[in-house]
Amino acid sequence: MIEIENIIPGNAYACKFRVKTMLDEHGRPAPNLTDTPLNSVGVYEGFGLLKQRDTEQGLVIVVDNKSSKEFIVPFSDIWDVDAVEFTEE
């Protein structure tokens, strides 16, 4: 695993993350494309690509792999940062 402070700009990385956000009845981040009613604010955990890092504020933008939503997450709420290699299928 890689420390977020040591990632190299221009390379692709992914991480696990947690964020407090509005969730639907199934625990998915809102809004979503279904008619599932909103439930409450809760903690969502996901896995996604790092889009941007702000070292001054200690924040990253993560694009969640499951929902395709972007979340702003503090460094303290990301873990298992690792390099990603994209392959053509």
Phi and psi in degrees as a GROMACS rama.xvg file:
@    title "Ramachandran Plot"
@    xaxis  label "Phi"
@    yaxis  label "Psi"
@TYPE xy
-115.879  139.157  ILE-2
-74.231  138.861  GLU-3
-57.4828  -32.3206  ILE-4
-69.206  -18.2964  GLU-5
-101.247  4.15813  ASN-6
-70.584  151.872  ILE-7
-98.8914  120.166  ILE-8
-55.4067  138.826  PRO-9
96.8561  -17.7568  GLY-10
-93.6017  159.291  ASN-11
-95.6594  136.206  ALA-12
-138.077  154.116  TYR-13
-131.552  162.911  ALA-14
-157.253  165.444  CYS-15
-91.926  150.277  LYS-16
-151.253  163.058  PHE-17
-134.465  144.196  ARG-18
-149.837  145.236  VAL-19
-88.8387  121.541  LYS-20
-154.952  169.327  THR-21
-71.7522  131.49  MET-22
-119.805  153.114  LEU-23
-86.3016  -174.598  ASP-24
-62.2139  -20.705  GLU-25
-99.536  7.48509  HIS-26
81.5942  14.2115  GLY-27
-91.3562  147.823  ARG-28
-65.2103  142.141  PRO-29
-101.623  159.478  ALA-30
-77.5811  157.94  PRO-31
-128.964  177.385  ASN-32
-87.5933  9.0175  LEU-33
-104.442  173.382  THR-34
-92.2581  16.1784  ASP-35
-64.7565  126.805  THR-36
-64.2473  151.022  PRO-37
-70.6257  149.845  LEU-38
-110.243  -67.082  ASN-39
-170.103  175.303  SER-40
-77.8972  133.469  VAL-41
-154.809  -177.378  GLY-42
-94.3049  124.764  VAL-43
-109.08  132.262  TYR-44
-113.618  135.945  GLU-45
-148.504  -172.633  GLY-46
-134.99  133.921  PHE-47
-165.016  175.543  GLY-48
-83.5846  139.637  LEU-49
-76.9059  124.272  LEU-50
-97.8804  -38.7073  LYS-51
-154.642  149.43  GLN-52
-128.208  134.569  ARG-53
-118.24  98.3046  ASP-54
-70.8361  -27.9084  THR-55
-66.7509  -40.6554  GLU-56
-96.9629  -8.003  GLN-57
69.5325  40.1584  GLY-58
-127.607  153.835  LEU-59
-130.98  155.616  VAL-60
-103.545  124.18  ILE-61
-115.318  133.727  VAL-62
-98.4969  110.202  VAL-63
-63.2814  129.87  ASP-64
-64.8736  -36.9969  ASN-65
-79.469  -45.3035  LYS-66
-101.425  -12.6853  SER-67
64.2466  13.2183  SER-68
-85.4041  150.843  LYS-69
-97.104  136.971  GLU-70
-128.173  140.746  PHE-71
-94.0735  121.581  ILE-72
-130.609  133.022  VAL-73
-68.8512  152.126  PRO-74
-51.095  -35.5279  PHE-75
-68.2107  -13.505  SER-76
-111.528  21.8882  ASP-77
-123.309  151.807  ILE-78
-156  171.889  TRP-79
53.0177  46.1886  ASP-80
-72.2951  130.48  VAL-81
-150.085  156.268  ASP-82
-69.0534  150.201  ALA-83
-121.446  136.747  VAL-84
-115.413  127.613  GLU-85
-94.996  135.214  PHE-86
-123.858  150.955  THR-87
-89.094  138.471  GLU-88
